[in-house]
Structure formats: C-alpha cells, structure tokens
Amino acid sequence: MISSMREKYLEALKTCDGWVIVSEWALRFGELYPDLLEKANIEAANQANDTTGLREIAARISSIISQGGYEDKIEIDTSERPRKIRFIPEGQRSQHECQEIEEDVAPLQRNEIIRLANLVMGNRDQYRVSEFEAISKQLRIFFALDFEVDHSKALLNKLEPGNHHPDNFQLILKAHNAKKNNDNWERFTIDEQISYIETAIKLQGIVASRFNIEMEQQILGSLLERLKAVY
C-alpha cells in the first residue's frame, strides 16, 4: 500500500510542468486523486493538531524526498526556499547522472587550476588576490551581503575558459554568481563595479534597521578605495 501510494505521488509529479514546490505537487495530487484527498481530509480532521488533508499529503511527500525515496527519478533544486522538484523522464536519467557527476567533481578541477596559477603568480598579483578576498569578506561582515570573488571568464567554461588572475576578478553577490555559473561575462569596469556594490548596499540600507545592521559609509568608502587600487 505504501509503495502504491508513493507511485501515485510520482504520477502526480509527472503531470506537472517543470519545477514545482512540494505544496504545488500536493495540490496536483489532490486534483488527480480526489478520493485520496478526501480520505486525507477526514484523517486530518481527527487529529488533535490543526491541519488539513493537503498539508498532510505535502508532509508525506516531503518526508519521502528527504529519505531519498525517489532516488534518480526526481531532480531537487535547493538554491531557493522552499525547494523545488521536477520529474526526470527515464530517457534523460543517464544524461542527468553524468551531469551531476561532472558538477560534483568540478570543484576539484577548479581548485587545481587555482593551485597551479598561484604557483606562478608574482608577489604583486598575489597581493591583489588577497585584497579581493579580504574586501569581499569585509563587505559580508560589515554590510551582511554575500559578495564573492568571481572570475568574469569562468575557469570551467567549455568554450573559452578564463584564468585565475586578478585581472579576471570581479565582486558579485552570491545569488548572481550562482546564476552566472560557468558562463563568461565581460568584466565590470571599475565604475560599473563600484556602482554595482553601492546599489546593492543602498538596497540593503532600506531594511538594515530591521536586521539590526549598522551601515557604515566610512567603511564602505575605505573598501572601495582599496578595491580601486587593486582592480
């Protein structure tokens, strides 16, 4: 019975178009199997805590996912909350597995490129690298923004891989870096870089008091001057 119910959940996901969150998956299940939704509603009504049939179905689906119940049949995106899921058709599973393996080993390849570049890098460029990293860290500390050192031409771009060198560095927010992935961008000019940072911090300033963040413009000015010196 448990196995057949899991298959019904999966059948509902198959009918969804693209990525869905668990609650949307549960809604689709209820549309396809109204008798099972009604049963879940009755069971929920008999519980001591305030719940609904749809909420219970969503909780069961979520539990199955967390326990790895669907193995390679689904893809999970945890980059945002709530997480999103989509069904992987059987013909795409081998390709998807190869892609996941490639993504899992990519950090090792990336780290090796960086290690080899650092071996031949001169003192001045090593200093520039350390300044980029330090400025990125201090923007996170003082303004609670996840700035990262990005390679404008990605190290693992398949068509035109970039170099691990400060002339290829720029600072962008973690969310933007994740979207950029291994794409190549034209590097920010120093004016564009400063405008990008100031705009992000201006937006953060609107909600700073609600997050108990102290916005120190003097610190920002100092960090931007340091960035200009090594950019």
Helices and strands as residue ranges (DSSP letters): H 2-14, E 20-21, H 22-32, H 34-45, H 53-66, G 71-73, E 74-77, E 84-87, G 90-92, H 93-120, H 123-143, E 147-151, G 166-168, E 169-173, H 174-180, H 190-207, G 208-211, H 217-230
